[in-house]
Amino acid sequence: MRLSVIATTYNQPEWLEKVLWGFEAQTFRDFELLVADDGSDERTRAVLARVGPQLRYPLRHLWHEHIGFRKCTILNEAIVQSAGEYLFFTDGDCIPRPDCLAVHVAQAERGRFLSGGYLKLPLETSQRISREDILAGRATDYAWLRANGTPASRQAARLRWGPMLSRLLDAVTTTGPTFNGHNSSVWRDDLLRVNGFDERLEWGGLDRELGERLENAGVRGKQIRHRALVVHLDHGRGYKRPEAMAKNRAIRDEVAAKKLTRTEFGLDRHLDIASPL
């Protein structure tokens, strides 16, 4: 299976660097990583130029000018430019556990998208995590995180459960699978069928909306929130706007009411870009 990882970012170069090292530590090695950049300044380019040559996986930087929140637009461009038949989506503030990609690849099946889990870290812990901690697996180790400022919680406890218990909990959980931008995967041709992300959407459910159209198209979610994990580094959200969230909600309500599968504001706008399509 050819795998492409798509990681979004906007002006968080310190967090993005930690995420890049998180993928260097993956046990599954056959992937490329595309940084889908919604118009970051030169600090992000500098990080990629410095870290990129030290990584064993192919790294590509896709950038467009920042003229407001256009995460869905750069995500669609990344889908078009990706070489993989299977795509894993995450954010540039989420460090994957070393087995994260291996779990997604092992659980991939036709007609399904996969919904992974996350643990949100406090700022204190986020700042303490070093390159060495990530490569050694400490950044996603329950005991190390607890010793470095992360409070105990049921969400944090997922990191200490073994494969058998995690698999059982995924099977019996009452929480339905959703498409989450921090930790989800899907077949590329299924994304083409629903025309990718809706570029009208801003922050607030933009990834869930894609999952809802996939479900309407017969691509069912599969829960792996206890088996495939990332840790989410803390930061502010200056892009959170109530009016945008209300607009997003109205679009999602229409998708649900009309059982829509395809957006007219999606990745077909990017198909004139030179790509593997």
C-alpha positions in Angstrom: 0.0 0.0 0.0 1.3 3.4 -0.9 0.6 5.8 1.9 0.6 9.6 1.9 0.5 11.6 5.2 -1.0 15.0 5.0 -0.3 17.4 7.9 -1.8 20.9 8.0 0.0 23.8 9.6 -0.2 27.6 10.0 2.5 29.6 11.8 3.4 26.9 14.4 6.9 26.0 13.4 8.0 24.8 16.8 5.1 22.4 17.0 5.4 21.3 13.4 9.1 20.3 14.0 8.0 18.0 16.8 5.4 16.4 14.6 8.0 15.8 11.9 10.1 13.9 14.4 7.0 12.0 15.4 6.7 10.6 11.9 10.5 9.8 11.9 9.8 7.6 14.9 7.1 5.6 13.1 7.4 1.8 12.9 5.7 1.8 9.5 8.2 3.4 7.1 6.7 3.4 3.6 5.1 6.8 3.4 5.6 10.3 2.1 4.6 13.4 4.1 3.0 16.5 2.6 2.9 19.7 4.8 -0.3 21.5 3.8 0.5 25.0 4.7 -2.2 27.7 4.9 0.2 30.6 4.3 2.8 30.4 7.1 5.6 32.9 7.2 9.3 32.1 6.6 9.8 30.5 10.0 8.0 27.3 8.7 10.2 27.2 5.6 13.3 27.5 7.7 12.2 24.5 9.9 11.5 22.4 6.9 14.8 23.3 5.3 16.7 22.4 8.5 14.8 19.3 9.5 14.0 17.8 6.1 17.5 16.5 5.2 17.6 14.6 8.5 14.4 12.7 7.9 14.3 9.2 6.2 10.9 9.8 4.6 10.1 12.1 1.6 8.9 15.5 2.7 7.0 18.0 0.5 5.9 21.5 1.4 2.7 22.8 -0.2 2.0 26.5 0.5 -0.4 29.2 -0.6 -0.8 32.8 0.3 -2.6 33.4 3.6 -5.8 35.4 2.8 -7.9 34.2 5.6 -8.6 30.7 6.9 -8.3 28.4 3.8 -7.4 25.1 5.4 -9.8 23.1 3.2 -8.3 24.7 0.0 -4.7 23.6 0.9 -5.9 20.2 2.0 -7.6 19.6 -1.4 -4.4 20.7 -3.2 -2.5 18.2 -1.0 -4.9 15.4 -1.9 -4.4 16.1 -5.6 -0.6 16.3 -5.2 -0.4 13.1 -3.1 1.2 9.9 -4.5 -0.5 7.5 -2.2 -3.5 5.3 -2.8 -4.3 5.6 1.0 -4.2 9.0 2.9 -3.6 9.7 6.6 -4.6 13.1 7.8 -3.3 14.9 10.8 -2.4 18.4 12.1 0.9 20.1 12.6 0.4 20.1 16.3 -0.2 16.4 16.8 2.6 14.0 17.6 1.7 10.4 16.6 2.5 7.4 18.8 5.2 5.3 17.1 2.7 2.6 16.0 0.0 5.1 14.8 0.6 4.6 11.0 1.1 0.9 11.4 -2.3 0.6 13.1 -4.0 2.6 10.3 -2.4 0.5 7.6 -3.3 -2.8 9.3 -6.9 -1.7 9.9 -7.5 -0.2 6.4 -10.3 -1.8 4.5 -12.3 -0.9 1.4 -15.5 1.0 2.0 -14.3 2.4 5.4 -12.5 5.4 6.8 -10.7 5.1 10.1 -11.2 7.4 13.1 -8.3 7.6 15.5 -8.0 9.2 19.0 -6.0 11.9 20.7 -4.8 13.2 24.1 -4.8 16.9 24.5 -1.6 17.9 26.4 -1.3 21.0 28.7 1.1 23.7 27.6 3.7 22.8 30.2 4.0 19.3 28.8 3.9 20.4 25.2 6.9 22.8 25.8 8.9 20.1 27.6 8.8 17.6 24.8 12.2 17.4 23.0 13.3 15.7 19.8 15.0 13.0 21.9 11.8 12.4 23.9 9.9 11.9 20.6 12.4 9.6 19.0 12.7 7.5 22.2 8.9 7.2 22.4 8.6 9.1 25.7 6.4 11.9 24.2 3.5 9.4 24.0 4.3 7.3 27.1 1.8 7.6 29.9 4.2 7.6 32.8 6.5 10.2 31.2 3.7 12.5 30.3 2.2 12.2 33.9 5.7 13.0 35.3 5.9 16.1 33.1 2.6 17.9 33.8 -0.1 15.9 32.1 -3.0 15.2 34.5 -4.5 11.7 35.0 -7.6 11.1 32.9 -9.4 8.3 31.1 -8.2 9.8 27.8 -4.6 9.7 29.0 -5.0 6.2 30.2 -5.4 5.0 26.6 -1.7 5.3 26.2 -1.1 2.6 28.8 -3.5 0.0 27.5 -2.2 -2.9 25.5 -3.4 -4.0 22.0 -5.9 -6.5 23.2 -7.7 -4.2 25.6 -7.6 -1.3 23.1 -9.1 -3.5 20.4 -11.9 -4.6 22.8 -12.6 -1.1 23.9 -12.9 0.0 20.2 -15.3 -2.8 19.6 -17.6 -1.9 22.6 -17.4 1.9 22.7 -20.7 3.7 22.2 -18.8 6.7 20.7 -19.4 6.7 16.9 -16.5 7.1 14.5 -16.1 10.5 12.9 -13.6 11.9 10.4 -11.2 13.9 12.6 -8.4 16.1 11.0 -6.0 15.2 13.7 -6.0 11.4 13.2 -8.0 9.8 10.3 -7.3 7.9 7.2 -9.2 7.0 4.0 -8.8 5.7 0.5 -7.8 8.4 -2.0 -10.4 7.3 -4.6 -13.2 7.7 -1.9 -12.1 11.3 -1.4 -12.2 11.9 -5.2 -15.7 10.4 -5.3 -17.1 13.0 -2.7 -14.9 15.8 -4.2 -12.7 16.2 -1.1 -13.1 19.0 1.5 -15.7 21.7 1.1 -13.7 24.9 0.6 -16.5 27.1 2.0 -15.8 25.8 5.5 -13.7 27.5 8.1 -12.6 26.2 11.5 -15.3 24.2 13.3 -16.3 20.8 12.0 -14.8 21.0 8.5 -13.4 17.5 8.9 -16.6 16.1 10.4 -18.5 17.4 7.4 -16.2 15.4 5.0 -16.9 12.3 7.1 -20.6 12.9 6.9 -20.5 13.0 3.1 -18.4 9.9 3.0 -21.0 8.1 5.2 -23.8 9.3 2.8 -21.7 7.8 0.0 -21.5 4.4 1.7 -18.0 4.8 3.1 -18.5 3.9 6.8 -16.4 5.0 9.7 -14.4 2.5 11.7 -13.5 3.2 15.3 -9.8 2.9 16.3 -9.7 5.7 18.8 -8.1 3.4 21.5 -5.6 1.8 19.2 -4.3 4.7 17.0 -3.2 7.7 19.1 -1.7 11.1 18.8 -0.9 13.7 21.5 -2.1 17.2 20.8 0.2 20.0 21.7 -1.4 23.0 23.3 -1.9 26.4 21.6 -4.4 29.2 21.2 -7.1 29.3 18.5 -7.2 32.9 17.1 -9.0 31.6 14.0 -12.1 30.5 16.0 -15.0 32.7 14.8 -18.7 32.2 15.9 -20.1 33.4 12.6 -17.9 30.9 10.7 -19.0 28.1 13.0 -22.7 29.0 12.4 -22.1 28.9 8.6 -20.4 25.5 8.9 -23.3 24.2 11.0 -25.8 25.3 8.3 -23.7 23.5 5.6 -23.6 20.3 7.7 -27.3 20.5 8.4 -27.9 20.6 4.6 -25.6 17.6 4.1 -27.6 15.7 6.6 -31.0 16.7 5.4 -30.4 16.1 1.8 -28.0 13.1 2.2 -25.4 14.9 0.1 -22.3 13.0 -1.0 -20.5 15.5 -3.1 -19.6 19.2 -2.6 -19.5 21.6 -5.5 -16.8 23.5 -3.8 -14.1 20.9 -3.6 -10.9 19.4 -5.0 -12.0 19.4 -8.7 -11.0 23.0 -8.7 -7.4 21.8 -8.3 -7.3 19.1 -11.0 -5.4 21.4 -13.5 -2.4 21.1 -11.1 0.2 18.7 -12.3 -0.5 15.6 -10.2 -0.4 11.8 -10.1 -4.1 11.8 -11.1 
